[in-house]
Every structure is written in C-alpha cells, then in structure tokens.
C-alpha cells in the first residue's frame, strides 16, 4: 500500500508542478484550490473515521469476548463499503497531497509574491494529508477480527 500511496503522490506532484508552469507560461491564472477544499477534505476524513467506528467497536468487543453472548456482528456489506470508501480516500488524499505539494514547490521556487497562494495551498495540503490518514485509520479499523476463521 505504501508504494501505491507514494505513486499517487508522485503523480500529483508532477501534475501540480507541470500545470503551474504551463499556466504561468501561457499567462493564465494560477491553479489554486478553492477555500472550501480543505474543509471538505477534513469532513471526508472525519466521515471515514465515523463510518468505520462500528466495525472497530465490534473488533474490540470480540477481543474481550470469552463466553456468553457473542457481540453482534456488523453487516458485512457495510464493512466492505466502508473499506472501499477508505481505500478511495487514501488514494484521492495522496493525489491531492502531491498536487498541493507541487503547487507549493512551484510557488516557492518561481513565484514573485506567493504569500496568499502558499497559504491556501498549505491548507489544501493539510486537508489532503488528513484525508489520507483518515482513510488509513479507517482501513485499519476494517481489519478482520482475530480468530474469525472459525466463524
């Protein structure tokens, strides 16, 4: 998974650098992200965590289960959907993180007055990293419980 995250980040970095240079070369406006993007990415990271919490809670209850009434198992279709959402969030977050890192590198290397654009791109980078981490935590929450082969 680490190689895939690195690959998506590298693709985003190259795209961010290339599009920044092309837009400056052709005299277009800088491809800055809107102010709502970091907020949206943070909300998605939080949603990932909240969606995976019932699965985490089941795993934790199952770890302490010895005898008696077995904890109620979450719907497996729900768990798969949460896992797919988490995987997509990790990949999208890595791509956005690379994109914003490319924008920041270009701004600090070639721009004359990058203060406001660096700040907005930095917020986008923080939101993208939060989405990636939220997706990774959600994937970890969706692990198979120990000893589930006998079920």
GUKELO-833150 format. One record per residue (C-alpha): residue in one letter; x, y, z. Coordinates in pm, whole numbers, padded with zeros to 5 digits, always signed. Layout:
N
AXYZ ...
// end
This chain:
151
X+00000+00000+00000 X+00292+00233+00070 X+00417+00212-00288 X+00071+00294-00423 X+00039+00596-00193 X+00386+00713-00296 X+00300+00663-00664 X-00023+00862-00641 X+00159+01138-00452 X+00432+01147-00715 X+00177+01171-00997 X+00001+01455-00814 X+00332+01632-00755 X+00429+01616-01122 X+00084+01732-01231 X+00090+02021-00984 X+00434+02135-01098 X+00354+02096-01468 X+00019+02270-01458 X+00161+02557-01252 X+00440+02608-01504 X+00206+02581-01802 X-00046+02823-01658 X+00227+03077-01581 X+00384+03027-01924 X+00057+03088-02107 X-00043+03378-01881 X-00336+03203-01715 X-00435+03237-01354 X-00260+03012-01100 X-00448+02682-01045 X-00519+02741-00676 X-00773+02527-00496 X-01087+02692-00359 X-01107+02767+00012 X-01376+02504+00057 X-01148+02216-00049 X-00951+02178+00278 X-01274+02189+00476 X-01430+01925+00251 X-01124+01701+00281 X-01130+01729+00661 X-01502+01646+00668 X-01439+01340+00449 X-01156+01227+00678 X-01385+01257+00979 X-01664+01074+00794 X-01426+00788+00715 X-01342+00750+01079 X-01704+00769+01190 X-01818+00513+00933 X-01554+00264+01043 X-01615+00308+01415 X-01888+00037+01443 X-01650-00215+01287 X-01373-00110+01525 X-01608-00136+01820 X-01706-00491+01715 X-01341-00593+01686 X-01268-00451+02029 X-01569-00628+02185 X-01471-00952+02014 X-01119-00925+02153 X-01257-00928+02506 X-01514-01199+02435 X-01462-01522+02629 X-01804-01681+02674 X-02168-01590+02689 X-02350-01376+02435 X-02131-01307+02137 X-02117-00940+02023 X-02345-00861+01730 X-02157-00871+01403 X-02185-00568+01173 X-02330-00614+00828 X-02052-00746+00602 X-02179-00542+00306 X-02149-00228+00518 X-01794-00325+00615 X-01695-00377+00251 X-01844-00042+00152 X-01656+00132+00431 X-01335-00041+00325 X-01382+00067-00037 X-01452+00424+00073 X-01141+00417+00290 X-00924+00288+00006 X-01058+00552-00233 X-00999+00821+00028 X-00638+00715+00075 X-00571+00730-00299 X-00754+01060-00351 X-00585+01212-00046 X-00243+01105-00171 X-00314+01254-00514 X-00435+01582-00363 X-00136+01592-00127 X+00103+01554-00419 X-00087+01818-00617 X-00068+02073-00336 X+00296+01990-00266 X+00372+02054-00635 X+00190+02388-00621 X+00381+02490-00309 X+00717+02389-00458 X+00644+02586-00774 X+00527+02891-00580 X+00834+02896-00356 X+01072+02835-00647 X+00937+03057-00925 X+00674+03299-00797 X+00742+03659-00701 X+00466+03714-00443 X+00338+03377-00327 X+00211+03461+00028 X-00165+03410-00014 X-00132+03128-00264 X+00117+02938-00047 X-00118+02970+00249 X-00419+02835+00058 X-00211+02554-00093 X-00074+02469+00252 X-00426+02438+00389 X-00508+02212+00095 X-00201+02000+00172 X-00305+01966+00536 X-00657+01864+00433 X-00522+01609+00184 X-00288+01456+00440 X-00578+01441+00688 X-00789+01257+00427 X-00508+01010+00363 X-00457+00946+00734 X-00833+00920+00792 X-00857+00662+00515 X-00564+00464+00653 X-00717+00462+01002 X-01049+00353+00854 X-00876+00070+00667 X-00707-00039+00988 X-01045-00034+01165 X-01185-00267+00898 X-00931-00542+00964 X-01066-00891+01015 X-01111-00970+01385 X-00865-01218+01535 X-00983-01576+01529 X-01261-01516+01274 X-01157-01813+01059 X-01368-02047+01271 X-01692-01850+01206 
// end
